[in-house]
Amino acid sequence: MNIKQILHYPRLDTVLMVEKLSYDTSGTYTRKQLWERLPKKTMYQTFCVIIDYLLYSKKIAVDKEGKIAWVWDPEGARKYLKRKDLARK
């Protein structure tokens, strides 16, 4: 992310709104389609900053068709970390 080119930093409620929509519609929409379905209007540049943040934090992934999928699963990760047969050596 290039911080010098960001015009509008997103507010927390906007980030949470995009996170919720990404989670609810995982794997269904592309970036632009997701932006068009937001319940509250948001500047596209601000939306892109949020998507870049979610990609950077590994909460979402983009497939080869450009569709955004929610991949962050802390409960699943904890479950697998507790398994002895999957322990790190």
HELIX and SHEET records of a PDB file:
HELIX    1   1 ILE A    3  GLN A    5  5                                   3    
HELIX    2   2 LEU A   12  ASP A   24  1                                  13    
HELIX    3   3 ARG A   31  GLU A   36  1                                   6    
HELIX    4   4 TYR A   44  TYR A   56  1                                  13    
HELIX    5   5 PRO A   74  LYS A   82  1                                   9    
HELIX    6   6 LYS A   84  LEU A   86  5                                   3    
SHEET    1   A 2 ILE A  60  VAL A  62  0                                        
SHEET    2   A 2 ILE A  68  TRP A  70 -1                                        
END                                                                             
